[in-house]
C-alpha cells in the first residue's frame, strides 16, 4: 500500500500564509535570537536544530545566511525599517521557511 498524495493548494497556502504559522515563526525567531544572540550563523544552526533536529549542511548554511541578508535588505528597502528590526523580521521569515519544509512537516 502507498498513501496517495493528499496535500492540497489551500493546505500549503495555510502553512505559508496562516496566522498560526506566522505567530509560531515569530516566536521561534524570538527564541533563536534570545538563545543564539546576534551571530547569524549560530541563529541558523539553532533554528535548524529546533525545527529539524539536525545541523544545517554547509550548502544549507550558506544559503540560509544569504537568505537572511537578502531578506533583511528587502525589509529595509520596503519599509525603511531599522536594521535590527529588519534582521529580526528576516529571521522570522527564515523560521517560517523551515516550518514549511517537507522535512519538518512529514515524517520519514
DSSP file (Angstrom, degrees, kcal/mol; ACC not computed):
  #  RESIDUE AA STRUCTURE BP1 BP2  ACC     N-H-->O    O-->H-N    N-H-->O    O-->H-N    TCO  KAPPA ALPHA  PHI   PSI    X-CA   Y-CA   Z-CA
    1    1 A X              0   0    0      0, 0.0     2,-0.4     0, 0.0     0, 0.0   0.000 360.0 360.0 360.0 140.9    0.0    0.0    0.0
    2    2 A X        -     0   0    0      0, 0.0     2,-0.2     0, 0.0     0, 0.0  -0.999 360.0-121.0-133.2 132.2    1.1    3.5   -0.7
    3    3 A X        -     0   0    0     -2,-0.4     2,-0.1     1,-0.1     3,-0.1  -0.500  29.4-122.2 -71.7 134.1   -0.6    6.6    0.5
    4    4 A X        -     0   0    0     -2,-0.2     2,-0.2     1,-0.1    -1,-0.1  -0.431  36.8 -92.3 -71.4 150.4   -1.8    8.9   -2.2
    5    5 A X        +     0   0    0      1,-0.1    -1,-0.1    -2,-0.1     0, 0.0  -0.468  47.4 175.5 -63.8 129.5   -0.5   12.5   -2.2
    6    6 A X        +     0   0    0     -2,-0.2     2,-0.3    -3,-0.1    -1,-0.1   0.357  31.6 121.6-124.0   5.4   -3.0   14.5   -0.2
    7    7 A X        -     0   0    0      4,-0.1     2,-0.3     3,-0.0     3,-0.0  -0.554  44.6-163.6 -71.3 129.9   -1.5   17.9    0.1
    8    8 A X     >  -     0   0    0     -2,-0.3     4,-2.2     1,-0.1     5,-0.2  -0.730  31.2-108.9-110.8 162.7   -3.9   20.5   -1.4
    9    9 A X  H  > S+     0   0    0     -2,-0.3     4,-2.6     1,-0.2     5,-0.2   0.927 118.7  50.3 -55.1 -49.2   -3.2   24.0   -2.5
   10   10 A X  H  > S+     0   0    0      1,-0.2     4,-2.2     2,-0.2    -1,-0.2   0.869 108.6  53.6 -60.5 -34.9   -5.2   25.5    0.3
   11   11 A X  H  > S+     0   0    0      2,-0.2     4,-2.0     1,-0.2    -1,-0.2   0.949 111.1  44.7 -64.2 -47.1   -3.3   23.4    2.8
   12   12 A X  H  X S+     0   0    0     -4,-2.2     4,-1.8     1,-0.2    -2,-0.2   0.899 113.5  50.6 -63.7 -40.7    0.1   24.6    1.5
   13   13 A X  H  X S+     0   0    0     -4,-2.6     4,-3.2    -5,-0.2     5,-0.3   0.864 107.9  53.1 -66.8 -35.2   -1.2   28.2    1.4
   14   14 A X  H  X S+     0   0    0     -4,-2.2     4,-2.3    -5,-0.2     7,-0.3   0.910 108.9  49.5 -64.7 -41.7   -2.4   28.0    5.0
   15   15 A X  H  < S+     0   0    0     -4,-2.0    -2,-0.2     1,-0.2    -1,-0.2   0.876 119.4  38.3 -63.7 -36.4    1.0   26.7    6.1
   16   16 A X  H  < S+     0   0    0     -4,-1.8    -2,-0.2    -5,-0.2    -1,-0.2   0.857 133.1  21.0 -83.3 -36.5    2.7   29.6    4.3
   17   17 A X  H  < S+     0   0    0     -4,-3.2    -3,-0.2    -5,-0.2    -2,-0.2   0.500  89.8 120.1-114.0  -6.3    0.2   32.4    5.0
   18   18 A X     X  -     0   0    0     -4,-2.3     4,-2.1    -5,-0.3     5,-0.2  -0.256  64.9-127.6 -69.3 149.4   -1.8   31.4    8.1
   19   19 A X  H  > S+     0   0    0      1,-0.2     4,-2.8     2,-0.2     5,-0.2   0.908 108.4  54.5 -59.3 -45.2   -1.8   33.4   11.2
   20   20 A X  H  > S+     0   0    0      1,-0.2     4,-2.6     2,-0.2    -1,-0.2   0.920 109.6  46.8 -58.0 -45.3   -0.9   30.4   13.4
   21   21 A X  H  > S+     0   0    0     -7,-0.3     4,-2.6     2,-0.2    -1,-0.2   0.891 112.8  49.2 -66.3 -38.9    2.2   29.7   11.3
   22   22 A X  H  X S+     0   0    0     -4,-2.1     4,-2.3     2,-0.2    -2,-0.2   0.903 112.7  47.5 -67.9 -39.8    3.3   33.3   11.3
   23   23 A X  H  X S+     0   0    0     -4,-2.8     4,-2.4     2,-0.2    -2,-0.2   0.916 112.9  49.2 -64.9 -42.1    2.9   33.6   15.0
   24   24 A X  H  X S+     0   0    0     -4,-2.6     4,-2.4    -5,-0.2    -2,-0.2   0.912 111.6  48.5 -63.4 -43.0    4.8   30.3   15.5
   25   25 A X  H  X S+     0   0    0     -4,-2.6     4,-2.5     2,-0.2    -1,-0.2   0.894 111.1  51.0 -64.8 -40.0    7.6   31.5   13.3
   26   26 A X  H  X S+     0   0    0     -4,-2.3     4,-2.1     2,-0.2    -2,-0.2   0.908 111.8  46.4 -64.0 -42.3    7.8   34.8   15.1
   27   27 A X  H  X S+     0   0    0     -4,-2.4     4,-2.3     2,-0.2    -2,-0.2   0.884 112.1  51.2 -67.7 -38.3    8.0   33.1   18.5
   28   28 A X  H  X S+     0   0    0     -4,-2.4     4,-2.8    -5,-0.2    -2,-0.2   0.921 109.4  50.6 -63.6 -42.6   10.6   30.7   17.1
   29   29 A X  H  X S+     0   0    0     -4,-2.5     4,-2.7     2,-0.2    -2,-0.2   0.896 108.9  51.8 -62.4 -40.5   12.7   33.7   15.9
   30   30 A X  H  X S+     0   0    0     -4,-2.1     4,-2.6     2,-0.2    -1,-0.2   0.930 112.0  46.5 -60.5 -44.9   12.4   35.4   19.3
   31   31 A X  H  X S+     0   0    0     -4,-2.3     4,-2.7     2,-0.2     5,-0.3   0.926 112.0  50.2 -64.0 -44.4   13.7   32.2   20.9
   32   32 A X  H  X S+     0   0    0     -4,-2.8     4,-3.0     1,-0.2     5,-0.4   0.933 113.0  46.3 -60.1 -46.4   16.5   31.8   18.4
   33   33 A X  H  X S+     0   0    0     -4,-2.7     4,-1.6     1,-0.2    -1,-0.2   0.916 114.1  48.5 -62.4 -43.3   17.6   35.4   18.9
   34   34 A X  H  < S+     0   0    0     -4,-2.6    -2,-0.2    -5,-0.2    -1,-0.2   0.885 121.4  34.1 -65.0 -39.4   17.4   35.1   22.7
   35   35 A X  H  < S+     0   0    0     -4,-2.7    -2,-0.2    -5,-0.2    -1,-0.2   0.819 127.2  35.1 -88.6 -32.7   19.4   31.8   22.8
   36   36 A X  H >< S-     0   0    0     -4,-3.0     3,-0.6    -5,-0.3    -3,-0.2   0.613  94.8-148.1 -98.2 -13.9   21.9   32.3   20.0
   37   37 A X  T 3<  -     0   0    0     -4,-1.6    -1,-0.3    -5,-0.4    -2,-0.1  -0.444  51.0 -40.7  78.3-156.3   22.4   36.0   20.3
   38   38 A X  T 3  S+     0   0    0     -2,-0.1     2,-0.6    -4,-0.1    -1,-0.2   0.545  99.6 111.8 -89.4  -8.4   23.2   38.3   17.3
   39   39 A X    <>  -     0   0    0     -3,-0.6     4,-2.0     1,-0.2     5,-0.1  -0.553  55.3-157.8 -70.6 112.2   25.5   35.8   15.5
   40   40 A X  H  > S+     0   0    0     -2,-0.6     4,-2.5     1,-0.2     5,-0.2   0.833  88.7  56.2 -66.0 -32.9   23.5   34.9   12.4
   41   41 A X  H  > S+     0   0    0      1,-0.2     4,-2.3     2,-0.2    -1,-0.2   0.931 110.0  45.8 -63.7 -42.9   25.5   31.6   11.8
   42   42 A X  H  > S+     0   0    0      1,-0.2     4,-2.5     2,-0.2    -2,-0.2   0.858 110.6  54.7 -66.9 -34.2   24.6   30.5   15.3
   43   43 A X  H  X S+     0   0    0     -4,-2.0     4,-2.7     2,-0.2    -2,-0.2   0.925 108.9  47.4 -62.7 -44.4   21.0   31.6   14.8
   44   44 A X  H  X S+     0   0    0     -4,-2.5     4,-2.5     2,-0.2     5,-0.2   0.930 112.0  49.7 -62.8 -45.7   20.8   29.4   11.6
   45   45 A X  H  X S+     0   0    0     -4,-2.3     4,-2.3     1,-0.2    -2,-0.2   0.933 113.5  45.6 -59.9 -47.0   22.3   26.4   13.4
   46   46 A X  H  X S+     0   0    0     -4,-2.5     4,-2.8     2,-0.2     5,-0.2   0.910 110.8  52.8 -64.8 -41.7   19.9   26.7   16.4
   47   47 A X  H  X S+     0   0    0     -4,-2.7     4,-2.6     1,-0.2     5,-0.3   0.914 110.3  48.3 -60.7 -42.4   16.9   27.2   14.1
   48   48 A X  H  X>S+     0   0    0     -4,-2.5     4,-3.0     1,-0.2     6,-0.8   0.919 112.0  49.7 -62.1 -43.1   17.8   24.0   12.2
   49   49 A X  H  X5S+     0   0    0     -4,-2.3     4,-1.1     4,-0.2    -2,-0.2   0.911 113.9  44.8 -63.5 -41.9   18.2   22.2   15.5
   50   50 A X  H  <5S+     0   0    0     -4,-2.8    -2,-0.2     2,-0.2    -1,-0.2   0.917 124.7  31.7 -68.6 -43.2   14.8   23.4   16.8
   51   51 A X  H  <5S+     0   0    0     -4,-2.6    -2,-0.2    -5,-0.2    -3,-0.2   0.884 137.2  18.0 -83.7 -40.0   12.9   22.7   13.6
   52   52 A X  H  <5S-     0   0    0     -4,-3.0    -3,-0.2    -5,-0.3    -2,-0.2   0.420  91.3-124.6-118.9  -0.5   14.6   19.7   12.1
   53   53 A X  S  <<S+     0   0    0     -4,-1.1     2,-0.3    -5,-0.6    -4,-0.2   0.835  81.6  80.7  58.8  35.2   16.6   18.2   14.9
   54   54 A X  S    S-     0   0    0     -6,-0.8    -2,-0.3    -9,-0.1     2,-0.2  -0.981  82.8 -99.4-158.0 164.2   19.9   18.5   13.0
   55   55 A X        -     0   0    0     -2,-0.3     2,-0.1    -7,-0.1   -10,-0.1  -0.569  46.0-103.4 -82.6 153.1   22.6   20.9   12.0
   56   56 A X        -     0   0    0     -2,-0.2    -1,-0.1     1,-0.1     2,-0.1  -0.472  34.3-117.2 -72.1 148.3   22.5   22.5    8.5
   57   57 A X     >  -     0   0    0     -2,-0.1     4,-2.7     1,-0.1     5,-0.2  -0.339  36.1 -96.9 -73.3 167.6   24.9   21.2    5.9
   58   58 A X  H  > S+     0   0    0      1,-0.2     4,-2.2     2,-0.2     5,-0.2   0.894 126.3  46.3 -56.3 -42.9   27.5   23.6    4.5
   59   59 A X  H  > S+     0   0    0      1,-0.2     4,-2.5     2,-0.2    -1,-0.2   0.886 112.6  50.3 -66.9 -38.0   25.4   24.4    1.5
   60   60 A X  H  > S+     0   0    0      2,-0.2     4,-2.5     1,-0.2    -2,-0.2   0.887 109.6  51.2 -66.6 -38.6   22.3   24.9    3.6
   61   61 A X  H  X S+     0   0    0     -4,-2.7     4,-2.5     2,-0.2     5,-0.2   0.942 112.1  45.9 -64.0 -47.1   24.2   27.2    6.0
   62   62 A X  H  X S+     0   0    0     -4,-2.2     4,-2.2     1,-0.2    -2,-0.2   0.924 114.7  47.4 -61.4 -44.9   25.5   29.4    3.1
   63   63 A X  H  X S+     0   0    0     -4,-2.5     4,-2.3     1,-0.2    -1,-0.2   0.886 112.1  50.7 -64.4 -38.3   22.0   29.5    1.5
   64   64 A X  H  X S+     0   0    0     -4,-2.5     4,-2.5     2,-0.2    -2,-0.2   0.913 110.5  47.9 -66.5 -43.5   20.4   30.4    4.9
   65   65 A X  H  X S+     0   0    0     -4,-2.5     4,-2.1     2,-0.2    -1,-0.2   0.890 112.2  50.3 -65.3 -38.5   22.8   33.2    5.6
   66   66 A X  H  X S+     0   0    0     -4,-2.2     4,-2.6    -5,-0.2     5,-0.2   0.897 109.7  51.0 -64.2 -40.3   22.3   34.5    2.0
   67   67 A X  H  X S+     0   0    0     -4,-2.3     4,-3.0     2,-0.2     5,-0.2   0.934 109.5  50.0 -61.6 -46.4   18.5   34.4    2.6
   68   68 A X  H  X S+     0   0    0     -4,-2.5     4,-2.4     1,-0.2     5,-0.2   0.911 112.8  46.7 -60.2 -43.1   18.8   36.3    5.9
   69   69 A X  H  X S+     0   0    0     -4,-2.1     4,-2.2     2,-0.2    -1,-0.2   0.938 115.7  44.4 -65.3 -46.9   20.9   39.0    4.2
   70   70 A X  H  X S+     0   0    0     -4,-2.6     4,-2.1     2,-0.2    -2,-0.2   0.899 114.4  49.6 -65.5 -40.5   18.7   39.4    1.2
   71   71 A X  H  X S+     0   0    0     -4,-3.0     4,-2.3    -5,-0.2    -1,-0.2   0.916 111.1  48.5 -65.9 -43.6   15.5   39.3    3.3
   72   72 A X  H  X S+     0   0    0     -4,-2.4     4,-2.4    -5,-0.2    -1,-0.2   0.910 111.4  50.4 -63.2 -42.1   16.8   42.0    5.7
   73   73 A X  H  X S+     0   0    0     -4,-2.2     4,-2.4     1,-0.2    -1,-0.2   0.892 110.5  50.2 -62.7 -39.0   17.9   44.2    2.8
   74   74 A X  H  X S+     0   0    0     -4,-2.1     4,-2.8     2,-0.2     5,-0.2   0.899 109.4  50.6 -66.5 -40.5   14.4   43.8    1.3
   75   75 A X  H  X S+     0   0    0     -4,-2.3     4,-2.6     2,-0.2     6,-0.6   0.927 112.1  47.2 -63.1 -44.8   12.7   44.8    4.6
   76   76 A X  H  X S+     0   0    0     -4,-2.4     4,-2.0     1,-0.2    -2,-0.2   0.922 114.5  47.7 -61.7 -43.6   14.9   47.9    4.9
   77   77 A X  H  < S+     0   0    0     -4,-2.4    -2,-0.2    -5,-0.2    -1,-0.2   0.902 116.8  42.2 -64.2 -42.4   14.2   48.8    1.3
   78   78 A X  H  < S+     0   0    0     -4,-2.8    -2,-0.2    -5,-0.1    -1,-0.2   0.878 133.9  13.6 -74.1 -39.0   10.4   48.2    1.5
   79   79 A X  H  < S-     0   0    0     -4,-2.6    -3,-0.2    -5,-0.2    -2,-0.2   0.385  89.0-122.5-124.9   3.7    9.7   49.8    4.9
   80   80 A X     <  +     0   0    0     -4,-2.0    -4,-0.2    -5,-0.3    -3,-0.1   0.853  53.3 173.3  54.0  35.2   12.8   51.9    5.8
   81   81 A X        -     0   0    0     -6,-0.6    -1,-0.1     1,-0.1     2,-0.1  -0.307  41.7 -91.7 -71.1 155.8   12.9   49.8    9.0
   82   82 A X     >  -     0   0    0      1,-0.1     4,-2.6    -3,-0.1     3,-0.4  -0.428  39.3-117.3 -59.6 140.6   15.7   50.0   11.5
   83   83 A X  H  > S+     0   0    0      1,-0.2     4,-2.4     2,-0.2     5,-0.2   0.841 114.9  53.4 -55.2 -35.4   18.4   47.3   10.6
   84   84 A X  H  > S+     0   0    0      2,-0.2     4,-1.8     1,-0.2    -1,-0.2   0.906 110.8  46.2 -66.9 -40.2   17.9   45.5   13.9
   85   85 A X  H  > S+     0   0    0     -3,-0.4     4,-2.4     2,-0.2    -2,-0.2   0.903 111.9  52.1 -65.9 -41.4   14.1   45.3   13.2
   86   86 A X  H  X S+     0   0    0     -4,-2.6     4,-2.4     1,-0.2    -2,-0.2   0.903 107.8  51.3 -63.0 -41.4   14.8   44.1    9.6
   87   87 A X  H  X S+     0   0    0     -4,-2.4     4,-2.2     2,-0.2    -1,-0.2   0.896 111.1  48.4 -63.0 -39.6   17.2   41.4   10.8
   88   88 A X  H  X S+     0   0    0     -4,-1.8     4,-2.2     2,-0.2    -2,-0.2   0.895 111.7  48.7 -68.8 -39.2   14.5   40.1   13.3
   89   89 A X  H  X S+     0   0    0     -4,-2.4     4,-2.1     2,-0.2    -2,-0.2   0.883 111.3  50.9 -66.6 -36.9   11.8   40.1   10.6
   90   90 A X  H  X S+     0   0    0     -4,-2.4     4,-2.3     2,-0.2    -2,-0.2   0.898 109.0  51.1 -65.0 -40.1   14.2   38.3    8.3
   91   91 A X  H  X S+     0   0    0     -4,-2.2     4,-2.5     2,-0.2    -2,-0.2   0.896 109.1  50.6 -64.6 -40.0   14.9   35.7   11.0
   92   92 A X  H  X S+     0   0    0     -4,-2.2     4,-2.1     2,-0.2    -1,-0.2   0.897 110.1  50.1 -63.9 -39.7   11.1   35.2   11.4
   93   93 A X  H  X S+     0   0    0     -4,-2.1     4,-2.0     2,-0.2    -2,-0.2   0.898 110.1  50.7 -64.6 -39.7   10.8   34.7    7.7
   94   94 A X  H  X S+     0   0    0     -4,-2.3     4,-2.3     2,-0.2    -2,-0.2   0.911 109.0  50.8 -63.8 -42.5   13.6   32.2    7.8
   95   95 A X  H  X S+     0   0    0     -4,-2.5     4,-2.4     1,-0.2    -1,-0.2   0.890 107.8  53.5 -62.6 -38.4   11.9   30.3   10.6
   96   96 A X  H  X S+     0   0    0     -4,-2.1     4,-0.7     2,-0.2    -1,-0.2   0.901 107.0  52.1 -62.1 -40.4    8.7   30.3    8.6
   97   97 A X  H >< S+     0   0    0     -4,-2.0     3,-1.1     1,-0.2     4,-0.3   0.945 110.0  48.2 -60.0 -47.8   10.6   28.7    5.7
   98   98 A X  H >< S+     0   0    0     -4,-2.3     3,-1.3     1,-0.3     6,-0.3   0.892 108.6  53.7 -61.0 -39.1   11.9   26.0    8.0
   99   99 A X  H 3< S+     0   0    0     -4,-2.4    -1,-0.3     1,-0.3    -2,-0.2   0.630 108.9  51.3 -71.0 -11.8    8.4   25.3    9.4
  100  100 A X  T << S+     0   0    0     -3,-1.1    -1,-0.3    -4,-0.7    -2,-0.2   0.345  84.0 113.3-104.6   4.0    7.2   24.9    5.8
  101  101 A X  S <> S-     0   0    0     -3,-1.3     4,-2.2    -4,-0.3     3,-0.5  -0.444  73.9-125.9 -74.4 150.7    9.9   22.3    4.7
  102  102 A X  H  > S+     0   0    0      1,-0.2     4,-2.8     2,-0.2    -1,-0.1   0.867 111.2  61.8 -59.9 -35.8    8.8   18.8    3.9
  103  103 A X  H  4 S+     0   0    0      1,-0.2    -1,-0.2     2,-0.2     5,-0.1   0.851 110.0  39.4 -61.8 -34.6   11.4   17.6    6.4
  104  104 A X  H  4 S+     0   0    0     -3,-0.5    -1,-0.2    -6,-0.3    -2,-0.2   0.877 120.1  44.8 -78.8 -39.2    9.6   19.5    9.2
  105  105 A X  H  < S+     0   0    0     -4,-2.2     2,-0.4     1,-0.1    -2,-0.2   0.844 112.3  45.4 -78.4 -36.4    6.1   18.6    8.0
  106  106 A X  S  < S-     0   0    0     -4,-2.8     2,-0.2    -5,-0.2    -1,-0.1  -0.866  71.2-133.8-117.4 143.6    6.3   14.9    7.2
  107  107 A X              0   0    0     -2,-0.4    -3,-0.1     1,-0.1    -2,-0.0  -0.588 360.0 360.0 -85.5 155.1    7.9   12.0    9.0
  108  108 A X              0   0    0     -2,-0.2    -1,-0.1    -5,-0.1    -5,-0.0   0.460 360.0 360.0 -84.8 360.0   10.1    9.6    7.1
